């Protein structure tokens, strides 16, 4: 009988306890933490300000521009490398790191408001559809006329790029004939290894332009190819390499360093110390190695060169690197945009912090690189008094941190490149345009060339060729009469390299350019 009464009253008792508990809890919440505790729909003052601008500001503004302005201003107060990426730009930014994009695989230039095909990627969608160098695009998708219109390069890219396996119809002018072509878009791989070839007997050369998702794979393919050709020593060119994915750089370092040596470690206020060590036997742990850097080598490039310098594995040649030792992590935001937030610093095996100071603000930080040209550092070398802690390598060398990687062997900047007249040629793309037109006029002759090495002896080696260039430059409002002999040599070398690029792409360009490159030649001297 007692058990039956308990079965009846027990559920009612539990219900009363829950009600009393809820009332007490509600009263405690109001008396202690206030009504904003865990309030999901309560906006903070920053959100309120953004909404107020969107709804009440005198002029019409894009919501994206407001978010970008607010986020950009906030992040700029933290450090120079934390950035906000709007949703509309995120795909392109991610593609840059991935090393590929969806498109048709052509390089083009706009001449007199007409798109000229400068190069067609071998094996790409355009090549499979028989698009040819020299084709002039007239229409896209039947109805969009692009010839004669003042379009920007970005406008054209938007028309030609698109999702994989979708079609784009183009009408081209090939000589005097109009040709209609349908191109099925595909994935276009963008190589991060610019060149890999035997620069001398027994000596290989590899140039990496950035560290993307496939860089280690590309590097290994290049390294194995050169070893099969008899490579015993290597020049690794990281000049102009602004960094990228840290893992790709550490994987490459593993191929040069033996045992379980530390390559780099990262650490931040909210990120515990994490060390990257060698994990496997490398393919090139003992051969002579020279690494080339300059003032635009940054981030992952500095990790790689710093590790090789700390372990006395390589001779670093060139000029002091940029000095970026901050690690960014990308976070996705709810509106499709993203933030790359600095979460840690990286340190070389000896404990050097490569990051240069940024406590004077972003403007001063960005001006530091220009200051190296004004104060003569790129001409005379890093003569500044080191105020940071010195570190001693296992081989007894003294190295410093706190402002990039200082090379073991300094090579000054070639001031010819900063000549105002030559700068105008680069700015107006005069050199590349002349090479393209010259190639199209003498195409049959160039098609008989077997390698890039022959270009200097076949092109721009006569007075007639030089006069042709002077006339072309004059039509582009660049007057070169009375030019210095040194400047003429620089222009000739650049034109020959660009012609090699026109025929053999980037590998051909560096194969010719390196023949007169002072930093490369210094590296070769050190390897003898």
N, C-alpha and C positions, 0 to 999 in steps of 0.2 A: 504493500500500500504506500509505504514511504517512497519507494523507488518510482512509483507512478506519479506521485506529486512532484518529485524532483524533475522528472522528464517534462512535466508541464511548465514548471516555473523556470527551469534553467535557461531556455532560449530567451525568455522575457528579461531575465536578470542580465544576460550578456548584452542585450539591446540597450538596457538602461545604463550599463557601464560605459558603452560606446558613446551614447549621447552626452553623458556627463563629461567624459574625456574630451569630446570635441568642443564643448562649451568652455571647459577650463583652458584647453589649448588655444582657442581663439582669443580668450581674454589675456592669456599670457603673451601671445604674439603682439597684441595691441599695446601692452604695457612695457614690453622689453625692446623688441626690434623694430617696431613701427610697421606701417602697412606697406613698405617698399620691399620687405624681405621676400626674396624669390618671386618678385612680381615680374613676369615675363613680358608684359605689355607696357611697362613703364620705360619711357625713353630718357636717355641722358641729355645733357645740355647740348652736346655736339650734334646729336641726331635732331634735336629740336631746331637748332640753328639751320641745318641743311634743309629741313622741311620748310622752315619759314622762308628761306631764300627761294625755294622751288615754287612756293604758293603765293608769295607777296612781292617779289622783287619787280622793279619797274620794267625791266627788259626781259624778253623771253630767253631762257637759257636751257641748254641741253642738260638733262639729269646726269648724263655721263661726265660732262665737263665739270659740273659742280662736285661730283664725287672725286674726280681726278684731282681737282684743285685742292680740296680739303685733305685728301689722303697724301698728295704730293707734298704739301706744306708741312704736314705733321711728320712724315718720314724724313724730310730734309733736315729736321732738327736732330735726328738721331745719328746718322752717319751718311757718308756720300754714296753708299751702294745699296741701301734699302730702297726699293722702288715699288710703286703701284702700277699695275698693268691693267688697263681698261679691257673689258670683255672683247671689244672689237679688235684689239691688237694681240690678244692672248694666243690665238692659233699661230700667227706668224712668228711670234716670239718663241713658242715651243718648237716650231718647225726648225728654227735656227739651231737649237740644241740637238734635236733629233737627227739633223743632217739630211733631211729629205722634205719634199713638198709635192703636192699634186699639181701637175701641169703638163706641158707638151714637150719641153726639153729643147728650147732654142735660146740663143743669145741674140738680142736685136739692138739696133741703134736707129734713132729717128733722124733722117736726113731730109731736109726740106719738107717736113711734115709727112714723110712717108717712112713706114717701118721697113727697114732692111734687115734680113736675116744674116747676122755676122757669123754664127756658128750653129751647128746642129749636133746635139749630143748623140754620140755613137750608140746605137741600140735603143735609143729612146723613142717615145711615141711619134714625134715629128719625123725622125729618120725612117721609122717603119712605114709612115705614110708618104715617104718620098719628098718631104720638104728639103730644099737644097739651099746651100749658102748662096746669097745673092738674090733670093726670092724677095719680092716686095709685096707686103700684105696690103690688099685693097679693101676687102670686106671681111667681116666676121659674122657668122651665122646669117648669111644671105642679106640681111637688112641693115646691118650696122657698117656704114662706110667709114673707114679710118684713114684712108689716104686723103691728104689735103686738109685734114682737120688739125687744129693745134692741140693735140692730145699730149698729156704727160706720160712718162714711162709707167707710172703706177696705174694710170687709167687703162693702158694696154694690158698690163699684167692681170688686172681684174677680169678683163674680157677673155683672156686665154687660159687662165687657171680655173680649176674647178674640181669637183669630186672625181675620184678614180673611176674609170670605165664609162664616164660620160663623154659624149661626142661634141666637138666644136668644128663647125664648117668654116673654112677660110677660102677666100679667093685671092690668088697671088698672080703677080705679073712676073713672068720668067722670060727675060729678054723682051721680045715683042709679043709673046704669047700669054693669054690669060688661062690660068689653070685652077680648077676647083678641086679642093682637097678636104676630106673628112679625117680628122685626127681623133683617135680615142685616147683621152687623157690617162695618165698613169703616174706612178710614183717616180719622182726624179731624185736620184741620189746626189747629194752635194759632197764631194770628197773633202776630207779634212787633211789628208796628206797631199800637198801640192805637187811634190816631186820626189822621186826615189830613183837614183841612177848611180853608176860608177863614175865618179868625177875624175879619178885617176886610177891607174892600175893598183889594185889592192885597197883602194879607199872609196867608201860609199858616202852618199849624201842623201839625207832625208829631211824634208821640210814639212812641218806640221803647222797649219794656220789657226787651228783651235782644237779644243778637246770636246768632241761630240760623242754621241752614243756609239758610233762605230770606229772611233779613232784607234783604239787599241787593236781592233781586228785589222784595220787598214795598215797600221804600223807593222804588225807581225807579218802580214803578207809581203810588205816591202822589205823587211829585214831578212826574211827567208829567201826572197828573190835575189837580194844582193849577196847573201852568203853563198848562194849557188854560183854566183858569178866571180867568186874568189875574194870577197870583202874581208879584210883583216882589221881595218880601222874605219872609224865613222865620224862624219860631221853631221851633227843634229842641229837643225836650224829652227829656233823658236822665236826669231825676230818677228815682231808684229802680231804675235799670238797673245790675244787678250784673255785666254783662259777657257773656262767651260766646266766640264764635269770633272770633279776631283778624282773619282775612281779611275777614270781613263788615264790620268797622269800617274797615279800610283801604280797601276798595272804596268805601265811602260817602264817606270823606275825599277820595278821588280826584275825586268829583263837585264838590267845593268848591274844590280847590286846582288851580292852573294849572301848566303846564310839567311838569318831571320832579322836582318838589320831593319831598324825603324826608318820609315820613309818620311813621315810627317805625323804630327798629332794635332788634334783640334780640341778647343776648350772654350766654354762660355759661362756666363753667370748661371744660366739655366740648363746648360748642356755639359755633362761630366766629360772629363778628359777621355778622348778616344784615340788610340794609337793605330796607325797603319804600318804593318810590317811586311817584309818579303815573305811570300808563301811557297815559292817554288824555285827550282833551278832556272836561271835566266839563259837566254840564247846568246847574250853578248856580255858576259861578266868580266872578261879579261882583256879584250882588244882595246887599243887606244881610242879615246873618245874625246871629242871637242864639241862643246855646246855653244851656240851663238845666241846672244840675247841683245836687246836694245831697250830704249826707254818706253816702248809700247808692249813689251813682254810683261804679262801680268798674271796674277792669280795662280791658276794651275801650272802655268809655265814657270812661275817662281818656285812652286812646290817642287817640281821636277829638277830644275837647275840647282835649287838650294840643297836638296838631298844629295845630289851627285857631287856638289862642292864640299858639303860637310863630311862626306866619306872619302874625299880625295879621289873620287872615281873618274872625274872629268876635269878638263881645263875649260873654264868659262871665258869666252872671248866676246868682246863687243863693248857695250855701254851699260851703265847702271839701269836695272829694270824699273818698272813703274812703281812698285811698292804697294800692292794690294794683298793684304793678308786677312781679309774678312770673308767668312763663309756665309752664303745666303741659302735659305731654305724657302721653297715656294709653297704658299698656302692659298688654297682656293677659297673665294668668298661666295656668298649666297647669290649674288647677282650675276655670276659668271666671270667676274674680274678676279684678279689674283694679286697677292703681295709677295715679293721676294724680300724677306726680312733677314737681316744679319743676326745670326744666332750664336756664332762662335768666331774665334780667331784660329788661324793655323800657325804652327811653329815648326821650324826645321828640326832635324834630329838633335842638333846641339842645343835647341831651345831658342833659336833666334826668332823674334817676331818681325816678319817682313813688312808689316803694315806701316806706311809712313803716317806722320801725325795729321789729324784732321780737326784738331781742337779750335782752329781759327775760322771754321766755317767752310761750307761747300765751295764757295767762290774762290777762296784762297787755296783750297785743296786742288781744285781743277787748274788753277793758274800755276801751280808748282812745276808742272811739266814744261810750260812755256818759259818759266824762269830759268830752266836749265840751258835754254838756248841763249837767253839774254845775258846770263852771268858767265857763259863760256864753258860750262861743265861738259857739254857734248863735244867740245873742241879740245879741251885740255884734260878731261877726266874728272873724276870725283875728288876734288881737292879739299872738300869741307872737312873740318875737324870732327872726328867721330866722338860723340858724347855718350853713346850707348855702350853697354857692356861688351868687351871683346870676348870672342870665343876661339878656342884653339882646336883645330882639326886633328885627327889622329896622326897626320903627316907633319904637324907642327905649324901649319899656316894660321894666321890670325884673320878672322872674319867678323863682320858686324851685322847687326839687324837694325830694325827700326826705320827702314827706308829703302826697301828693294834689295836685290842681289847685286853686289859690286863685282864686276868680272875680274878674273885673274890677269887677263891681258886686255888692255884698253885699245880700241880702234876709234879714232875720231869720226864725227859725222861729216859727210861730204857736203861742204857748203855750196857746191855747184847746184845741188838740187833746190836750194832756196833762192836762187837767182830769180828776180822778178819776171824776166822775159821767159825763162823756162817754166816758171810757175804758171804763167798765162797759157802756155802750151798744154800743161797738164789739166788746168781748170777747164779749158774749152774742148778738151778731148781731141785736140788737133792731131796728136801723134797717132792715136788709134784709128782715127778717121782716114788719115793719109794711108796707113798700112792697109786698111780694108779696100780702099779704092785702087791702090797699086796692085794688090793681090788679084782683084777682079779683072784688071786690065792685062795681067800677065799670068793668069791662072794656069794655063797649059804648061808654062815653063816651070812653075813651082811644083806642079804635080809629079815632076820627074825627080825631085829631091828625095833622098833616102833617109836623111836624119837631120836633126836641128843643128848639128855641128857645122854643117856646110853653109848655113845662112850668112855668117859674117863675110865669107869669101864670095858670095853670090849676090848680096843685096846691100845697098847703100855703101858700096865700095868704089863708086865712080863719081866723078864730078857731075855727070849727067843726072844721076839719082839725087844728088844733093841739091841741084838746081830745081829739080822737080818738086822736092820738098819745100824749098824756099818759096816757090810760086804758090803752092798749096797753102802754106802758112800765111802768106801775104793776103790771100783771098779770105782768110779767117781773121784778118786784121792783126796779125802778129808779124812784125817786121824784124828780120834777123840779120840785116846787112851789118857788117862790121863785128860779127859775133866772135868772141874769143875762141882760140883753138881748143882750149879745155872744154868749153861749153859745147862746141861742135862735136867733140868726141863723145861727150855724155849723151847728146841727142842721138847720135848715130848708134851708139850701143843700145839705147832704149828702143829705137825703131827696129833694130835687128832682133831684139828679144821679143818685141810685139809681133813681128812677122812669124817668128817661131811659134808664138802662141796661136796665131791665126791658123796655122797648119797643124801643130801638134799639141794644142791646148796648153795648160799650165806647166806640165813637165817640160815641154819644149822651151817655154819662156825662161824658166830658171836655168835650164841647161846652157842657154846662150848668155843670159844676164850674169851668171856666176863667173864667167870668164874674165870679167872686168870688175868684179865685186871685191873691194879691199878687205872686208871682213872675212869672206870666204878664202881669199888668197892668204891672209894671215893664218887662218886655221890650217891650211895645207902646209904652210911653212913649219908650223909647230909639230906636225905629224911626221915630218921627214926625219 
